[in-house]
Amino acid sequence: MFTKNEVRDLTISIVVLALIFSSFRIDILPMTLFIVIFVFAFHEIVGHKFVAQHYGCSAEYKIWPMGLILGLITAFLPGMKFAAPGAVYISPIVRKKFAFSVAHLTKREYGIISLAGPLVNIVIGISFLLVSLFFPLEIFILTSKFSFFLALFNLIPFPPLDGFKVLIWDKKFWLIAVIVSLVGLFFYP
C-alpha cells in the first residue's frame, strides 16, 4: 500500500533523477526515465519497502529535498553527479485500524531488508546484461551498468548505506554482493 505523499515523493524523485542523469537533454530523457524506474524505483520499492512489509514493518519512501537540490546542482558539473533523492524509511511500529503493533526484527531480518535493495539491482543488472548480449542496445547496456553501480554504491559499508547494515549482519553475503556487483559493472569494456 502506498500513501499519497509516498507516490508524490517517489514520482518527484524519479523525474528529478531522470533529469539529472540525462543532463536535461530531452532527446535521451525517455531512456533515462526507463533506467531510473528500473534501477532506482525497484531498488527502493521492490527491494526495501516490500521486504520490510513482509517482515511486518511499516515502510514508506520519503524524499530528501537537500539530496535532490544537491543532485540538481551537480547535474551541471562536468563528470560528477550526486544523487540521493530519498529512501524507504522503515519502522517496526505498524498502525492497525485502532491500535499499533510492534514488529520485532532480528539482526538477520534487518540485514535481509538492507540487502534486498542491492540484490534487486544485481538481479536487474544480470537480466539486462544477458538481454544485451543478444540485443546490444544502449538502453539495455546502460540499465545493466547503472543497476550494478547502484548496488555497489549502496553496499559501501558506511551508515546510512545498506552495506553497513548488511556487513554487520553477515560479512559473507556482503562480500558476495560486492564481488558480483563489481564483476557486473566492469563486464563491458
Backbone as JSON, one array per atom type, in Angstrom:
{
  "sequence": "MFTKNEVRDLTISIVVLALIFSSFRIDILPMTLFIVIFVFAFHEIVGHKFVAQHYGCSAEYKIWPMGLILGLITAFLPGMKFAAPGAVYISPIVRKKFAFSVAHLTKREYGIISLAGPLVNIVIGISFLLVSLFFPLEIFILTSKFSFFLALFNLIPFPPLDGFKVLIWDKKFWLIAVIVSLVGLFFYP",
  "N": [[0.83, -1.18, 0.0], [0.5, 2.23, -0.79], [1.03, 5.56, 0.3], [-0.43, 8.81, -0.4], [1.47, 10.84, -0.17], [3.8, 9.34, -0.42], [3.66, 8.36, -3.06], [3.76, 10.79, -4.4], [6.34, 11.72, -3.55], [8.0, 9.7, -4.57], [7.49, 9.9, -7.32], [8.41, 12.54, -7.85], [11.12, 12.19, -7.19], [11.92, 10.27, -9.11], [11.52, 11.67, -11.55], [13.23, 13.9, -11.18], [15.72, 12.6, -10.86], [15.92, 11.42, -13.39], [16.12, 13.72, -14.98], [18.54, 14.75, -13.99], [20.42, 12.69, -14.65], [20.11, 12.61, -17.37], [21.21, 14.9, -18.05], [19.56, 17.02, -18.55], [18.81, 16.71, -21.18], [16.44, 16.48, -23.51], [16.18, 14.66, -25.59], [17.26, 12.22, -24.7], [15.87, 11.77, -22.44], [13.51, 10.03, -22.19], [14.74, 7.44, -22.29], [16.43, 7.62, -20.07], [14.56, 7.95, -18.07], [13.28, 5.43, -18.14], [15.45, 3.83, -17.28], [15.93, 4.87, -14.69], [13.54, 4.22, -13.4], [13.6, 1.39, -13.44], [16.08, 0.89, -12.14], [16.4, 2.58, -9.82], [13.77, 3.0, -8.61], [12.77, 0.35, -8.39], [14.72, -0.7, -6.7], [14.24, 0.68, -4.28], [11.44, 0.25, -3.8], [10.57, -2.47, -4.57], [12.72, -3.81, -3.48], [13.51, -2.69, -0.7], [11.02, -1.63, 0.53], [8.86, -3.57, 0.09], [10.01, -5.9, 1.15], [10.51, -5.15, 3.79], [7.88, -4.75, 4.63], [7.0, -7.35, 4.36], [8.19, -8.46, 6.6], [6.61, -7.38, 8.52], [6.87, -4.69, 9.09], [6.3, -1.14, 9.06], [6.71, 0.71, 6.17], [7.89, 3.31, 4.16], [8.5, 5.31, 1.34], [10.36, 8.26, 1.37], [11.07, 11.54, 0.39], [14.22, 13.28, 0.11], [14.79, 16.42, 0.31], [17.17, 18.06, 0.29], [19.04, 16.33, -0.82], [18.03, 16.09, -3.41], [18.27, 18.73, -4.29], [21.07, 19.09, -4.16], [21.72, 17.19, -6.07], [20.59, 18.34, -8.39], [22.2, 20.63, -8.58], [24.77, 19.49, -8.96], [24.33, 18.33, -11.38], [25.06, 20.05, -13.32], [27.76, 20.08, -13.27], [30.77, 19.04, -14.8], [31.24, 15.6, -15.42], [30.55, 14.77, -12.84], [28.05, 13.59, -10.76], [25.65, 13.82, -8.24], [23.46, 11.95, -6.39], [20.98, 11.56, -4.24], [18.1, 11.09, -3.61], [16.2, 10.28, -1.75], [14.77, 7.85, 0.53], [13.57, 4.61, 1.6], [11.89, 4.61, 4.52], [11.89, 2.77, 7.42], [9.91, 1.37, 9.91], [9.46, -0.41, 12.88], [7.05, -0.18, 14.09], [3.77, -0.73, 13.52], [0.81, 0.49, 12.18], [-2.4, -0.4, 13.01], [-5.97, -0.81, 12.53], [-7.26, 0.37, 14.89], [-5.24, 0.43, 16.65], [-1.75, -0.07, 17.57], [0.98, -2.12, 16.57], [4.03, -3.88, 17.25], [6.73, -4.84, 15.32], [9.15, -7.2, 15.85], [12.24, -7.16, 14.9], [14.97, -9.19, 13.92], [18.6, -9.14, 13.87], [19.35, -10.42, 11.56], [17.01, -10.18, 9.96], [16.91, -7.38, 9.64], [19.27, -7.15, 8.21], [18.62, -8.6, 5.88], [16.55, -7.02, 4.84], [18.04, -4.74, 4.26], [19.86, -5.76, 2.39], [18.17, -6.4, 0.35], [17.54, -4.26, -1.46], [20.07, -3.69, -2.92], [20.3, -6.32, -3.92], [18.09, -6.58, -5.62], [18.97, -4.77, -7.56], [21.22, -6.17, -8.48], [20.04, -8.44, -9.62], [18.49, -7.2, -11.63], [20.61, -6.03, -13.04], [22.06, -8.31, -13.95], [20.04, -9.52, -15.5], [19.51, -7.58, -17.54], [22.05, -7.46, -18.6], [22.33, -10.0, -19.74], [20.26, -9.89, -21.64], [21.28, -7.84, -23.21], [23.42, -9.07, -24.41], [22.36, -10.47, -26.52], [20.77, -8.58, -27.74], [22.24, -5.9, -28.31], [21.55, -3.17, -27.38], [21.8, 0.26, -26.49], [20.19, 1.12, -24.33], [19.72, -1.22, -22.85], [22.29, -1.99, -22.09], [23.11, 0.27, -20.58], [21.16, 0.23, -18.55], [21.85, -2.13, -17.26], [24.51, -1.52, -16.42], [24.11, 0.8, -14.76], [22.51, -0.34, -12.84], [24.17, -2.26, -11.6], [26.06, -0.43, -10.66], [24.54, 1.11, -8.82], [23.91, -0.87, -6.95], [26.5, -1.52, -6.02], [27.33, 0.99, -5.0], [25.45, 1.34, -2.92], [26.27, -0.71, -1.31], [28.49, 0.15, -0.01], [30.19, 0.15, 3.02], [29.27, 2.11, 5.07], [27.35, 3.95, 7.4], [24.49, 5.84, 6.39], [24.15, 3.84, 4.53], [23.13, 0.8, 2.81], [25.08, -1.21, 2.81], [26.48, -1.07, 5.22], [24.68, -2.07, 7.16], [24.27, -4.61, 6.11], [26.84, -5.71, 6.24], [27.25, -5.77, 9.03], [25.39, -7.69, 9.67], [26.05, -10.05, 8.06], [29.06, -10.9, 6.87], [29.86, -12.53, 4.73], [27.67, -12.58, 2.89], [27.64, -9.87, 2.29], [30.18, -9.55, 1.05], [29.97, -11.3, -1.18], [27.87, -10.03, -2.59], [29.13, -7.58, -3.17], [31.29, -8.42, -4.81], [29.91, -9.64, -7.0], [28.55, -7.37, -7.94], [30.72, -5.73, -8.68], [31.98, -7.3, -10.7], [29.87, -7.4, -12.55], [29.58, -4.67, -13.13], [31.97, -4.05, -14.41], [31.94, -5.7, -16.59], [31.43, -4.96, -19.23], [33.57, -3.4, -21.61]],
  "CA": [[0.0, 0.0, 0.0], [1.24, 3.47, -0.91], [0.32, 6.78, 0.69], [-0.38, 9.88, -1.41], [2.78, 11.5, -0.04], [4.83, 8.44, -0.93], [3.56, 8.38, -4.52], [4.27, 12.11, -4.81], [7.79, 11.77, -3.33], [8.65, 8.77, -5.5], [7.37, 10.49, -8.65], [9.34, 13.67, -7.92], [12.47, 11.64, -7.19], [12.18, 9.62, -10.4], [11.63, 12.7, -12.58], [14.45, 14.69, -10.96], [16.87, 11.75, -11.19], [15.99, 11.29, -14.85], [16.64, 14.99, -15.49], [19.96, 14.85, -13.61], [21.24, 11.75, -15.4], [20.03, 12.91, -18.8], [21.81, 16.24, -18.18], [18.48, 17.87, -19.06], [18.67, 16.51, -22.62], [15.11, 15.94, -23.78], [16.27, 13.54, -26.53], [17.54, 10.96, -24.01], [15.06, 11.72, -21.21], [12.71, 8.8, -22.08], [15.61, 6.32, -21.96], [16.89, 7.82, -18.7], [13.4, 7.69, -17.22], [13.17, 3.98, -18.1], [16.55, 3.32, -16.46], [15.72, 5.28, -13.3], [12.43, 3.44, -12.84], [14.08, 0.03, -13.18], [17.24, 0.8, -11.25], [16.18, 3.26, -8.54], [12.46, 2.74, -8.01], [12.69, -1.05, -8.0], [15.61, -0.86, -5.54], [13.57, 1.2, -3.09], [10.1, -0.3, -3.56], [10.57, -3.94, -4.59], [13.74, -4.25, -2.53], [13.36, -2.35, 0.71], [9.66, -1.47, 1.05], [8.09, -4.8, 0.11], [10.64, -6.87, 2.06], [10.24, -4.67, 5.16], [6.47, -5.04, 4.9], [6.92, -8.8, 4.54], [8.57, -8.73, 7.99], [5.65, -6.76, 9.42], [7.22, -3.3, 9.38], [5.76, -0.04, 8.3], [7.78, 1.17, 5.28], [7.39, 4.35, 3.27], [9.53, 6.1, 0.66], [10.29, 9.7, 1.66], [12.02, 12.35, -0.37], [15.2, 14.07, 0.86], [14.9, 17.62, -0.54], [18.55, 18.51, 0.15], [19.68, 15.41, -1.76], [17.59, 16.45, -4.75], [18.86, 20.03, -4.62], [22.49, 18.84, -4.46], [21.74, 16.48, -7.35], [20.34, 19.31, -9.46], [23.39, 21.49, -8.7], [25.89, 18.73, -9.54], [23.98, 17.95, -12.75], [25.7, 20.99, -14.22], [29.21, 19.93, -13.15], [31.24, 18.01, -15.73], [31.74, 14.33, -14.91], [30.18, 14.44, -11.46], [26.63, 13.65, -10.44], [25.32, 13.38, -6.89], [22.04, 11.61, -6.38], [20.46, 10.95, -3.01], [16.79, 11.73, -3.59], [15.37, 9.86, -0.62], [14.94, 6.45, 0.91], [12.44, 3.97, 2.28], [12.03, 4.66, 5.97], [11.3, 1.56, 7.97], [9.59, 1.45, 11.33], [8.86, -1.65, 13.36], [5.72, 0.1, 14.63], [2.8, -0.87, 12.45], [-0.5, 1.0, 12.56], [-3.56, -1.21, 12.67], [-7.14, 0.05, 12.47], [-7.47, 1.15, 16.1], [-4.14, 0.17, 17.58], [-0.42, -0.21, 17.0], [1.7, -3.33, 16.97], [5.46, -3.73, 17.04], [7.42, -5.98, 14.71], [10.46, -7.38, 16.49], [13.15, -7.63, 13.86], [16.28, -9.68, 14.32], [19.71, -8.57, 13.1], [19.26, -11.09, 10.26], [15.92, -9.57, 9.19], [17.38, -6.04, 9.25], [20.26, -7.37, 7.17], [17.93, -9.02, 4.66], [15.86, -5.83, 4.32], [19.07, -3.87, 3.7], [20.44, -6.41, 1.22], [17.14, -6.56, -0.68], [17.69, -3.22, -2.5], [21.17, -4.05, -3.82], [20.03, -7.6, -4.58], [17.21, -6.27, -6.74], [19.82, -4.19, -8.59], [22.06, -7.23, -9.05], [19.17, -9.25, -10.5], [18.21, -6.37, -12.81], [21.85, -5.9, -13.78], [22.33, -9.58, -14.65], [18.99, -9.72, -16.51], [19.74, -6.69, -18.68], [23.32, -7.85, -19.21], [22.05, -11.16, -20.59], [19.47, -9.41, -22.78], [22.13, -7.02, -24.08], [24.32, -9.95, -25.18], [21.63, -10.85, -27.73], [20.26, -7.33, -28.31], [23.17, -4.92, -27.71], [21.05, -1.8, -27.44], [22.35, 1.14, -25.45], [19.3, 1.17, -23.17], [19.91, -2.43, -22.06], [23.64, -1.93, -21.52], [23.12, 1.29, -19.54], [20.35, -0.24, -17.42], [22.68, -3.11, -16.56], [25.64, -0.83, -15.75], [23.63, 1.64, -13.66], [21.99, -1.21, -11.8], [25.33, -2.75, -10.85], [26.65, 0.7, -9.96], [23.72, 1.45, -7.64], [24.12, -1.94, -5.97], [27.84, -1.35, -5.45], [27.32, 2.22, -4.19], [24.69, 1.1, -1.69], [26.97, -1.7, -0.49], [29.59, 0.79, 0.73], [29.84, -0.16, 4.42], [29.19, 3.27, 5.95], [25.96, 4.33, 7.62], [23.29, 5.03, 6.49], [24.01, 2.98, 3.35], [22.75, -0.59, 3.03], [26.25, -2.04, 3.04], [26.82, -1.05, 6.65], [23.77, -2.98, 7.86], [24.5, -5.97, 5.61], [28.13, -6.15, 6.78], [27.04, -6.09, 10.45], [24.62, -8.94, 9.73], [26.75, -11.21, 7.52], [30.17, -10.46, 6.02], [29.91, -13.35, 3.51], [26.67, -12.08, 1.96], [28.1, -8.55, 1.85], [31.3, -9.73, 0.12], [29.45, -11.89, -2.42], [27.12, -8.98, -3.3], [30.1, -6.61, -3.69], [32.02, -9.05, -5.91], [29.01, -9.77, -8.15], [28.32, -6.02, -8.45], [31.96, -5.29, -9.36], [32.13, -8.07, -11.94], [28.83, -6.93, -13.48], [29.86, -3.28, -13.52], [33.13, -3.99, -15.31], [31.82, -6.72, -17.61], [31.59, -4.29, -20.52], [34.8, -2.59, -21.67]],
  "C": [[0.88, 1.24, 0.0], [0.39, 4.64, -0.42], [0.42, 7.8, -0.45], [0.98, 10.57, -1.38], [3.9, 10.64, -0.63], [4.83, 8.42, -2.46], [4.11, 9.7, -5.06], [5.79, 12.15, -4.7], [8.54, 10.87, -4.31], [8.62, 9.33, -6.92], [8.34, 11.65, -8.83], [10.78, 13.16, -8.01], [12.84, 11.04, -8.53], [12.39, 10.67, -11.5], [12.91, 13.5, -12.42], [15.69, 13.87, -11.28], [17.03, 11.59, -12.7], [16.52, 12.57, -15.48], [18.13, 15.12, -15.2], [20.81, 13.96, -14.52], [21.13, 11.9, -16.92], [20.71, 14.24, -19.11], [20.83, 17.2, -18.86], [18.35, 17.8, -20.58], [17.35, 15.79, -22.89], [15.18, 14.72, -24.69], [16.56, 12.2, -25.84], [16.74, 10.82, -22.71], [14.19, 10.46, -21.13], [13.56, 7.58, -21.69], [16.07, 6.42, -20.5], [15.76, 7.55, -17.71], [13.18, 6.18, -17.05], [14.21, 3.39, -17.15], [16.33, 3.64, -14.99], [14.6, 4.48, -12.66], [12.91, 2.04, -12.5], [15.13, -0.02, -12.09], [16.97, 1.39, -9.87], [14.87, 2.86, -7.88], [12.31, 1.29, -7.57], [13.56, -1.33, -6.78], [14.86, -0.47, -4.26], [12.27, 0.45, -2.78], [10.11, -1.82, -3.5], [11.57, -4.47, -3.57], [13.37, -3.94, -1.1], [11.92, -2.34, 1.23], [8.92, -2.8, 1.17], [8.69, -5.84, 1.07], [10.41, -6.44, 3.51], [8.79, -4.96, 5.54], [6.25, -6.54, 5.1], [7.25, -9.18, 5.99], [7.69, -7.99, 8.99], [5.94, -5.31, 9.78], [6.38, -2.33, 8.56], [6.92, 0.49, 7.45], [7.22, 2.15, 4.28], [8.57, 5.11, 2.66], [9.29, 7.58, 0.99], [11.42, 10.4, 0.92], [13.01, 13.03, 0.59], [15.47, 15.32, 0.01], [16.35, 18.09, -0.75], [19.32, 17.62, -0.84], [19.29, 15.73, -3.2], [18.2, 17.77, -5.2], [20.34, 19.86, -4.97], [22.63, 18.11, -5.8], [21.53, 17.43, -8.52], [21.54, 20.23, -9.67], [24.52, 20.73, -9.38], [25.59, 18.28, -10.97], [24.7, 18.85, -13.75], [27.23, 20.94, -14.14], [29.67, 18.82, -14.1], [31.75, 16.76, -15.01], [31.32, 13.94, -13.51], [28.68, 14.62, -11.27], [26.44, 13.12, -9.02], [23.83, 13.09, -6.89], [21.69, 10.88, -5.09], [19.06, 11.53, -2.79], [15.91, 11.38, -2.4], [15.6, 8.39, -0.34], [13.63, 5.92, 1.48], [12.75, 3.98, 3.77], [11.23, 3.52, 6.57], [11.09, 1.74, 9.46], [8.98, 0.12, 11.76], [7.47, -1.44, 13.96], [4.73, 0.14, 13.48], [1.44, -0.41, 12.95], [-1.58, 0.05, 12.09], [-4.77, -0.28, 12.67], [-7.28, 0.95, 13.7], [-6.35, 0.98, 17.11], [-2.81, 0.13, 16.83], [0.14, -1.56, 17.42], [3.18, -3.09, 16.65], [6.02, -5.0, 16.44], [8.8, -6.06, 15.35], [11.4, -8.01, 15.48], [14.47, -8.11, 14.47], [17.35, -8.97, 13.48], [19.69, -9.15, 11.68], [18.18, -10.44, 9.39], [16.28, -8.15, 8.76], [18.39, -6.16, 8.11], [19.62, -7.74, 5.84], [17.2, -7.83, 4.02], [16.87, -4.9, 3.65], [19.67, -4.45, 2.43], [19.45, -6.46, 0.06], [17.26, -5.52, -1.8], [18.83, -3.53, -3.45], [20.95, -5.37, -4.56], [19.09, -7.42, -5.76], [18.03, -5.69, -7.89], [20.72, -5.24, -9.26], [21.25, -8.09, -10.01], [18.83, -8.48, -11.78], [19.46, -6.26, -13.67], [22.17, -7.15, -14.58], [21.31, -9.79, -15.77], [19.24, -8.86, -17.74], [21.08, -6.97, -19.36], [23.09, -9.01, -20.17], [21.25, -10.75, -21.83], [20.37, -8.66, -23.75], [23.15, -7.86, -24.86], [23.68, -10.35, -26.51], [21.1, -9.63, -28.48], [21.09, -6.18, -27.72], [22.73, -3.46, -27.88], [21.57, -1.0, -26.25], [21.49, 1.13, -24.18], [19.48, -0.06, -22.27], [21.27, -2.42, -21.37], [23.69, -0.91, -20.37], [22.29, 0.88, -18.33], [21.14, -1.23, -16.6], [23.78, -2.42, -15.76], [25.17, 0.0, -14.56], [23.09, 0.8, -12.51], [23.11, -1.77, -10.94], [25.99, -1.62, -10.06], [25.86, 1.05, -8.71], [23.85, 0.39, -6.56], [25.45, -1.74, -5.25], [27.9, -0.12, -4.55], [26.62, 1.97, -2.86], [25.34, 0.07, -0.78], [28.21, -1.13, 0.2], [29.25, 0.66, 2.22], [29.94, 1.03, 5.39], [27.73, 3.63, 6.15], [25.66, 5.65, 6.9], [23.11, 4.06, 5.33], [23.72, 1.53, 3.74], [23.93, -1.47, 3.41], [26.66, -2.13, 4.49], [25.99, -2.08, 7.41], [23.97, -4.43, 7.41], [25.79, -6.52, 6.2], [28.02, -6.53, 8.26], [26.33, -7.43, 10.58], [25.46, -10.13, 9.27], [27.81, -10.76, 6.51], [30.23, -11.24, 4.7], [28.91, -12.84, 2.47], [27.09, -10.72, 1.4], [29.18, -8.7, 0.78], [30.84, -10.32, -1.21], [28.72, -10.83, -3.24], [28.07, -7.94, -3.9], [30.83, -7.18, -4.9], [31.15, -9.17, -7.16], [28.74, -8.39, -8.77], [29.54, -5.5, -9.22], [32.14, -5.99, -10.7], [31.11, -7.58, -12.97], [29.12, -5.54, -14.0], [30.98, -3.22, -14.56], [33.1, -5.07, -16.39], [32.02, -6.13, -19.0], [32.85, -3.44, -20.5], [34.5, -1.11, -21.59]]
}
